[in-house]
Amino acid sequence: MKKKLYLIVLALLIVNAGFSQIEEPVKWSYSKKELKNNEAELVFSATIEDGWHLYSQDIGDNGPIPTAFVFDNLDGFEFLDKNIKITKVEDFENEGDSLFQVLLNETKPIEEFDPNFNMTLKFYSHEAEFKTKIKITFPNPITIKGYLEFMCCDDEKCLPPDERDFEFSFPGTGEEAAVATDQPAKGTSNQVEVTSNDENLSFNANKSMWDIIIEAIIWGFVALLTPCVFPMIPMTITFFLKGGQNRRQGRIQASAYGISIVLLYTIPIAIIILITYFVGGKTVTTDIFNWLSTHWLPNVFFFLIFMFFAASFLGMFEIILPSWMVSKADSKADKGGIIGAFFMALTLVLVSFSCTGPLVGTVLVKSAQGAVFEPIFAMLAFSVAFALPFTLFAFFPGWLKQMPKSGGWLNSVKVVLGFVEIALGLKFLSIADQTYHWGILDRDIYLAIWIVTFFLLGMYFLGKIKFANDSDYPYLSVPRLGLAIITFTFVVYLIPGMFGAPLKALAGYLPPQQTHDF
């Protein structure tokens, strides 16, 4: 049975999704000081915003995640610090190689009672510095790589643990090393800044924005392959080509149609965010975003919304706007001209809402995990990708003959998206779980759900699972077999994570390894 979801629900989703942002109050920078005799000092510096604190490397059990420094290997150099503590960590991802957690020298921390954990802890405010001295022992150039893990809290809440990669390069002990160490021997320390993986730096911030835009474009093209949208491409383009007095007029109307789609998707979210930003101010807006991104209530709400979207894609029900709204927009589309093109675009947005609504929600929620204006750019990218084919087919109508026919494969796209929504939605429940230490979604439980989810997706590709609106397939096609192989390969990749493998490629999605129970 089809159920109707009224426009007010969409408005609530957009408002809530637009305000979700993860704040990063700790900024890291890395540097090296080259000393004489092939020695060097590695320096890790943390700048901490007011009101927040970063935890020490040694805070005991039953508390927050301590700051930890993990090196990929110890080849080509040795640590010079006395009584240094090195812990070997197995790395199943790299065929049995090992990682090494190293306890570095740190500036003296503050030691006070922490109300978040009801215990006395060592932490830093404003700034912290971690150092270690090393000696290069390999004649050829070497690169020292690894990552650091940390957690930060204020007086009321904690952010989930996070990781940063680091990398230091040295010329080795050969002639190049001698040149590099001459100057420090004369007393002029040669300090070289090393590129950080901190997303707060300008270069990586731009990269993060581009990542969001590219992801939004992908979702926009995926929306075209849903059964609510794909059949409308030839129908609407044919309407414009036949409805105009000539082909030129049809192209103008089709262009207006595409622009209208972009405006209908972008302007509402832009208005909501800009009003909040300019009325509340940057500080107030950031505080609101931070509360919505770290508090359990909005994160659990977003998790439930993703599960709701997944159930819709899997065929449990359809999200349909009121028929009177669609009929009214459709009647005004008959006026022709630019106005008619606008209402034709509005009709498409309303009719296709059952398929695009969940994707729009996904783009907004994921893009809003960054800066204030990123949801606007994400929605702009999504809508441009979504509207582009309509305009291109209007200019090149011959392309319509090359389009694949509608069929059961369109519903298969929806089902696949349903499985993806389940996997993505767990991230929000995980954020709440880590922030409030509920312990209901530890790393192994999280991975177990992902393994089962993608295993079922692989079985679906093989035709072993069928949903309500699926068509019957007389045989297994080669593309579906290929997708099944890819999905099962991903499942096999996840399985070692159940036994402690770091799975670095998924570090941004999985809970930290400290929450692993096995």
Salt bridges, closest charged atoms under 4 A:
GLU24 OE1 - ARG164 NH2 2.95
GLU34 OE2 - LYS32 NZ 3.59
ASP50 OD1 - HIS126 ND1 3.15
ASP72 OD1 - LYS504 NZ 3.38
ASP114 OD2 - HIS53 NE2 3.55
GLU129 OE1 - LYS131 NZ 3.24
ASP154 OD2 - LYS157 NZ 2.88
ASP162 OD2 - ARG164 NH1 2.98
ASP198 OD1 - ARG164 NE 3.78
GLU215 OE2 - LYS366 NZ 3.63
ASP472 OD1 - LYS466 NZ 2.30
